[in-house]
Amino acid sequence: MKVIAIANQKGGVGKTTTTWEIGSCLAAEHKKVLVIDLDQQANLSDYVDADPKKATIYDLLKADNAVEDALQHLDEFDFIAASEKLSKADKEFSAPEDIYLLKSLLEYVDYDYVLIDSNPARNTLLNMCYIASDYILIPTECDAGSITGIDAIYGDLMKYRKLNWSNAQVLGLILNKYEKTSMHTLALETLGEKAEEMGNAPFIMTVRKSIKASESKLALQSMQKYNKYGNPAMDYRKVAAKIIEMTQEA
């Protein structure tokens, strides 16, 4: 089982969309997929039209429910929803050993891939993600803030590795809303430099800009369903294929 956190310490870079689309694409390749919404905003839970009556990841972390109580079997993948109560995570999960709670929970599930839509803030939830994950997938956009977020993630991973808390490595960098402009070309060059600094050869891929991405969310459908042959949908399928290739080699 491969656990992949989709993370960037800057919001609004397509983290949730990336999680949704990659989950859909992996499932289409006959992989057994679990997607977990660990973001207190619960946007992904809204987009997939999750059942509000089911237990959430917050309930599981609090040990108030069994994993089976939270699992939702959707058309494309299994899902565990977020809760606004995650906003209290720093207070609720303040004991040092609590950073291992998510990792411990995942010992009770069996999937080919677990994808975690992480919280963008540098807090307990993000620490849980790092420790529970085998890989980190970093979406970004063509702006200094989101690209700088890559450095913050890599710095945290190196710190946790030295402490023997986590062996997670950066799997790939995705430049979202890509267009053929000089700014995007420069952004790709910057991503290449950062990937080289990491040393473990993460992939760099692009997802092209399209209004269909916003339309699909309004329709509560992944782009794989809403506009399967649109540019972003095809790009995400290429990313998923690369993920399968790289994680099967590991």
C-alpha positions, 0 to 999 in steps of 0.5 A, a space after each residue: 500500500 502506497 500512501 501519498 499526501 498531496 501537500 503545499 503550505 500555500 493554499 489555492 494551488 489546486 491541491 484538492 483538485 489534484 487529489 480528486 483527479 489523481 484518485 479518479 485516474 488511479 481507480 480507472 486503472 483498476 487500482 483500489 483507492 482510498 481518498 482522505 480529506 484532512 483539510 478542515 475546509 472540507 472542500 473535497 468532501 463537498 465536491 464528492 458530495 460526501 454523506 454528512 451522516 457518516 463518521 469523519 476523519 476527525 472521529 477516527 483520530 479521536 477514536 470515537 468510531 471504527 474505520 468502517 463507520 467512516 468509509 464511503 464507497 463512492 463511484 470512483 474510490 472509497 472516501 473518508 470525509 473531513 470535519 470542521 472540527 479539524 480546526 481544533 486539531 492543535 488543541 485536541 491532538 497536542 500530546 507528542 505521540 498524537 502525530 502518529 495517529 493517522 499512521 496508526 489508523 492506516 494500519 487498519 485499511 488495505 488499498 493499493 493507494 491512499 491519497 490524503 488531501 492535506 491541510 495547508 497550514 503548518 500544524 499538527 494535521 500536516 505533521 500527521 500527513 508527513 509521518 503517515 505518508 510514503 510520498 509527498 506530491 506537491 502541486 503548485 502554480 506560477 507564483 512565488 508563494 506557491 513555489 516557495 511552499 516547496 522549500 518549506 515542505 522539503 525542509 520539514 521532510 529533512 527534519 523528520 528524516 533526521 529525527 527518524 519520524 518519517 522516510 517520506 520523499 517528494 514523489 513529484 511536482 505538478 505545475 497547475 494551470 499551465 500555459 505556454 508563456 515565458 512565466 510558466 517556462 521560468 516556473 518550470 525551470 525553477 521547479 527543475 532546480 528544486 527537484 535537482 536539489 532534492 536528489 531523489 529525482 521527483 518528476 515534474 509535470 504540468 496540468 493545462 489551464 481550462 475553465 472546465 476545471 471549475 465547471 466540473 466542481 459545480 457539477 460535482 463531478 471529477 474532470 474524468 467524468 465531466 470532460 474526459 478528453 479535455 486537456 486537464 483530464 488528459 494531463 492528470 491521467 498522465 500524472 497518474 500513470 507516472 505515479 504508478 510507474 514510479 511507485 511500482 519501481 519502489 
